[in-house]
């Protein structure tokens, strides 16, 4: 429309659509021919009729596009949505699925794929649908001998090959019966050694129920592990108590790592909040990083969740099995130990911050092995430990803990705090009852930037300050397997350092353990609360160079928290607390970015501090100790 023209023709046209033909609108006023520049008042259109809204109201309403906003019209809005879960998504309305009432449900989700021939099943292919991997239900016609009923039974087969090659060095004490080399008596011998281990793990599970959206109704699981290991050390009586035995050893063992029945007791909501019970040999981890108890043991466990899986709980009781000395696998041919564990924990997601999961736990370790004398397969005594007064003992230790895992804003957080309370019936120094009062704290903070993660780690475990009083203040775990500060790629966690001069068959730390516990064995020994404690501060970084390759580095510094116990055992004056630097570099390669093939290669150095040198009288050639780990894992 040209500037200066009247709007009346438009209004009159709209009005004509809403009034009878017998009442046409009046003619518009005659427009004068503009001469030159028109006056300002001629640019303003005349006002519309007084009843123009009634004249065009209904027709305008029908011509407005659905969803368009127009002045003066306020449609009714739906009720406001009340949502207490900030991370939840609003479900789509039924209108989002037109024609759903005309669809027919299929009896199962596998029949269509089989009919169309989309996937050709191959028994050796774990990447596509495979009956052996639980992707399709069991065809009962092919296994009529199997006592099952129904069409929702699944079979799951797992197979793992774990290969380890591990050159290493650590201080090896020698004596009259230990070495044949002149000039090497009562000092430290050669320190180089080598370990090669191959473990084959096979597991089968029979599961009832469609587990895509709910827990299984019933599960039967069995997992066996067969380990072959070869160790070569430069000195005698390191691998076997008999000096006539050579300084290398080959051994093998078959262990039962899982054998349980899992029964689904029921659901408590339409979101499949459930409670189940599991009986038998089963894995259990007491916290997020395995600081206190991380093992597979004989037990009974009641577990479940509530509130749309934001609240989870465990109630469990375990009866500890004996372990094979050289492989660390469960030995079911021996009677279980007089060592029991009662534990309960609860998890709450998004508490106290969104993205952070909190856990409260209480664990009671009941040990009644005072009258038990246990010799390991290599002839070394492990219960009671050859430390202090060499007497057997009973103890009760209650661990009260809080753990957290998740993130606070951009910072990834994982932390655990424990207080150990209880009583040792016979202290290894006094032979009298002693109270257990020890503490533990560990935390790791990390920050992600693109393909890099930067980490800070800290750990503090109290040490005993007076071995002769009635309180044992050194913190010790039940069975630790920590995933922390580099885990098994670090020197101190991977290697076992023998404690020379203060006990026989005693180690400062345990293999795959971080605590300086002075135990005879993590697998077969008892917890010891007369120990020097542990302090660790470290930094590390992970670099995802590609989806298949990750490189990690860690630098940790370690100290004894209190060396009073070491001074008494060594009959020595002041011992520095500095253990030294633990430096490690590791690479992980996952071809095709899956977990079916994983290769790891790591190298770690221990640069001894003053305390370590004081204990082991390092020679000039032993300025550092080395741990190299090559590991290949194949999974089906």
Secondary structure in CASP SS format (residue, H / E / C, confidence):
PFRMAT SS
TARGET T0000
AUTHOR 0000-0000-0000
METHOD secondary structure of the structure
MODEL  1
X C 1.00
X C 1.00
X C 1.00
X C 1.00
X C 1.00
X C 1.00
X C 1.00
X H 1.00
X H 1.00
X H 1.00
X H 1.00
X H 1.00
X H 1.00
X H 1.00
X H 1.00
X H 1.00
X C 1.00
X C 1.00
X C 1.00
X C 1.00
X C 1.00
X C 1.00
X C 1.00
X C 1.00
X C 1.00
X C 1.00
X C 1.00
X C 1.00
X C 1.00
X C 1.00
X C 1.00
X C 1.00
X C 1.00
X C 1.00
X C 1.00
X C 1.00
X C 1.00
X C 1.00
X C 1.00
X H 1.00
X H 1.00
X H 1.00
X H 1.00
X C 1.00
X C 1.00
X C 1.00
X C 1.00
X C 1.00
X C 1.00
X C 1.00
X C 1.00
X H 1.00
X H 1.00
X H 1.00
X H 1.00
X H 1.00
X H 1.00
X H 1.00
X H 1.00
X H 1.00
X H 1.00
X H 1.00
X H 1.00
X C 1.00
X C 1.00
X C 1.00
X C 1.00
X C 1.00
X C 1.00
X C 1.00
X C 1.00
X C 1.00
X C 1.00
X C 1.00
X C 1.00
X C 1.00
X C 1.00
X C 1.00
X C 1.00
X C 1.00
X C 1.00
X C 1.00
X C 1.00
X C 1.00
X C 1.00
X C 1.00
X C 1.00
X C 1.00
X C 1.00
X C 1.00
X C 1.00
X C 1.00
X C 1.00
X H 1.00
X H 1.00
X H 1.00
X C 1.00
X C 1.00
X C 1.00
X H 1.00
X H 1.00
X H 1.00
X C 1.00
X C 1.00
X C 1.00
X C 1.00
X C 1.00
X C 1.00
X C 1.00
X C 1.00
X H 1.00
X H 1.00
X H 1.00
X H 1.00
X H 1.00
X H 1.00
X C 1.00
X C 1.00
X C 1.00
X C 1.00
X C 1.00
X C 1.00
X C 1.00
X C 1.00
X C 1.00
X C 1.00
X C 1.00
X C 1.00
X C 1.00
X C 1.00
X C 1.00
X C 1.00
X E 1.00
X C 1.00
X C 1.00
X C 1.00
X C 1.00
X C 1.00
X C 1.00
X C 1.00
X C 1.00
X C 1.00
X C 1.00
X C 1.00
X C 1.00
X C 1.00
X C 1.00
X C 1.00
X C 1.00
X C 1.00
X C 1.00
X C 1.00
X E 1.00
X E 1.00
X E 1.00
X E 1.00
X E 1.00
X E 1.00
X E 1.00
X E 1.00
X E 1.00
X E 1.00
X E 1.00
X E 1.00
X E 1.00
X E 1.00
X E 1.00
X E 1.00
X E 1.00
X C 1.00
X C 1.00
X C 1.00
X E 1.00
X C 1.00
X C 1.00
X C 1.00
X C 1.00
X C 1.00
X C 1.00
X C 1.00
X C 1.00
X C 1.00
X C 1.00
X C 1.00
X C 1.00
X C 1.00
X C 1.00
X E 1.00
X C 1.00
X C 1.00
X C 1.00
X E 1.00
X E 1.00
X E 1.00
X E 1.00
X E 1.00
X E 1.00
X E 1.00
X E 1.00
X E 1.00
X E 1.00
X E 1.00
X E 1.00
X E 1.00
X E 1.00
X E 1.00
X E 1.00
X E 1.00
X C 1.00
X C 1.00
X C 1.00
X C 1.00
X C 1.00
X C 1.00
X C 1.00
X C 1.00
X C 1.00
X E 1.00
X E 1.00
X E 1.00
X E 1.00
X E 1.00
X E 1.00
X E 1.00
X E 1.00
X E 1.00
X E 1.00
X E 1.00
X E 1.00
X E 1.00
X E 1.00
X E 1.00
X E 1.00
X C 1.00
X C 1.00
X C 1.00
X C 1.00
X C 1.00
X C 1.00
X C 1.00
X C 1.00
X C 1.00
X C 1.00
X C 1.00
X C 1.00
X C 1.00
X C 1.00
X E 1.00
X E 1.00
X E 1.00
X E 1.00
X E 1.00
X E 1.00
X E 1.00
X E 1.00
X E 1.00
X E 1.00
X E 1.00
X E 1.00
X E 1.00
X E 1.00
X E 1.00
X E 1.00
X E 1.00
X E 1.00
X E 1.00
X E 1.00
X C 1.00
X C 1.00
X C 1.00
X C 1.00
X C 1.00
X C 1.00
X E 1.00
X E 1.00
X E 1.00
X E 1.00
X E 1.00
X E 1.00
X E 1.00
X E 1.00
X E 1.00
X E 1.00
X E 1.00
X E 1.00
X C 1.00
X C 1.00
X C 1.00
X C 1.00
X C 1.00
X C 1.00
X C 1.00
X E 1.00
X E 1.00
X E 1.00
X E 1.00
X E 1.00
X E 1.00
X E 1.00
X E 1.00
X E 1.00
X E 1.00
X E 1.00
X E 1.00
X E 1.00
X E 1.00
X C 1.00
X C 1.00
X C 1.00
X C 1.00
X E 1.00
X E 1.00
X E 1.00
X E 1.00
X E 1.00
X E 1.00
X E 1.00
X E 1.00
X E 1.00
X C 1.00
X C 1.00
X C 1.00
X E 1.00
X C 1.00
X C 1.00
X C 1.00
X C 1.00
X C 1.00
X C 1.00
X E 1.00
X C 1.00
X C 1.00
X C 1.00
X C 1.00
X C 1.00
X C 1.00
X C 1.00
X C 1.00
X E 1.00
X E 1.00
X E 1.00
X E 1.00
X E 1.00
X E 1.00
X E 1.00
X E 1.00
X E 1.00
X E 1.00
X C 1.00
X C 1.00
X C 1.00
X C 1.00
X C 1.00
X C 1.00
X C 1.00
X E 1.00
X E 1.00
X E 1.00
X E 1.00
X E 1.00
X E 1.00
X E 1.00
X E 1.00
X E 1.00
X E 1.00
X E 1.00
X E 1.00
X E 1.00
X C 1.00
X C 1.00
X C 1.00
X C 1.00
X C 1.00
X E 1.00
X E 1.00
X C 1.00
X C 1.00
X C 1.00
X C 1.00
X C 1.00
X E 1.00
X E 1.00
X E 1.00
X C 1.00
X C 1.00
X C 1.00
X C 1.00
X C 1.00
X C 1.00
X C 1.00
X C 1.00
X C 1.00
X C 1.00
X E 1.00
X E 1.00
X E 1.00
X E 1.00
X E 1.00
X E 1.00
X E 1.00
X E 1.00
X E 1.00
X E 1.00
X E 1.00
X E 1.00
X E 1.00
X E 1.00
X E 1.00
X C 1.00
X C 1.00
X E 1.00
X E 1.00
X E 1.00
X E 1.00
X E 1.00
X E 1.00
X E 1.00
X E 1.00
X E 1.00
X E 1.00
X E 1.00
X E 1.00
X E 1.00
X E 1.00
X C 1.00
X C 1.00
X C 1.00
X C 1.00
X C 1.00
X C 1.00
X C 1.00
X C 1.00
X C 1.00
X E 1.00
X E 1.00
X E 1.00
X E 1.00
X E 1.00
X E 1.00
X E 1.00
X E 1.00
X E 1.00
X E 1.00
X E 1.00
X E 1.00
X E 1.00
X E 1.00
X E 1.00
X E 1.00
X C 1.00
X C 1.00
X E 1.00
X E 1.00
X E 1.00
X E 1.00
X E 1.00
X E 1.00
X E 1.00
X E 1.00
X E 1.00
X E 1.00
X C 1.00
X C 1.00
X C 1.00
X C 1.00
X C 1.00
X C 1.00
X C 1.00
X C 1.00
X C 1.00
X E 1.00
X E 1.00
X C 1.00
X C 1.00
X C 1.00
X C 1.00
X C 1.00
X C 1.00
X E 1.00
X C 1.00
X C 1.00
X C 1.00
X C 1.00
X C 1.00
X C 1.00
X C 1.00
X H 1.00
X H 1.00
X H 1.00
X C 1.00
X H 1.00
X H 1.00
X H 1.00
X H 1.00
X C 1.00
X C 1.00
X C 1.00
X E 1.00
X C 1.00
X C 1.00
X C 1.00
X C 1.00
X C 1.00
X C 1.00
X C 1.00
X C 1.00
X E 1.00
X E 1.00
X E 1.00
X C 1.00
X C 1.00
X C 1.00
X C 1.00
X C 1.00
X C 1.00
X E 1.00
X E 1.00
X E 1.00
X E 1.00
X C 1.00
X C 1.00
X C 1.00
X C 1.00
X C 1.00
X C 1.00
X C 1.00
X C 1.00
X C 1.00
X C 1.00
X C 1.00
X C 1.00
X C 1.00
X C 1.00
X E 1.00
X E 1.00
X E 1.00
X E 1.00
X E 1.00
X E 1.00
X E 1.00
X E 1.00
X E 1.00
X E 1.00
X E 1.00
X C 1.00
X C 1.00
X C 1.00
X C 1.00
X E 1.00
X E 1.00
X E 1.00
X E 1.00
X E 1.00
X E 1.00
X E 1.00
X E 1.00
X E 1.00
X E 1.00
X E 1.00
X C 1.00
X C 1.00
X C 1.00
X C 1.00
X H 1.00
X H 1.00
X H 1.00
X H 1.00
X H 1.00
X H 1.00
X H 1.00
X C 1.00
X C 1.00
X C 1.00
X C 1.00
X C 1.00
X C 1.00
X C 1.00
X E 1.00
X E 1.00
X E 1.00
X E 1.00
X E 1.00
X E 1.00
X E 1.00
X E 1.00
X E 1.00
X E 1.00
X E 1.00
X E 1.00
X C 1.00
X H 1.00
X H 1.00
X H 1.00
X C 1.00
X C 1.00
X C 1.00
X E 1.00
X E 1.00
X E 1.00
X E 1.00
X E 1.00
X E 1.00
X E 1.00
X E 1.00
X E 1.00
X E 1.00
X E 1.00
X E 1.00
X C 1.00
X H 1.00
X H 1.00
X H 1.00
X H 1.00
X H 1.00
X H 1.00
X H 1.00
X C 1.00
X C 1.00
X C 1.00
X C 1.00
X C 1.00
X C 1.00
X C 1.00
X E 1.00
X E 1.00
X E 1.00
X E 1.00
X E 1.00
X E 1.00
X E 1.00
X E 1.00
X E 1.00
X E 1.00
X E 1.00
X E 1.00
X C 1.00
END
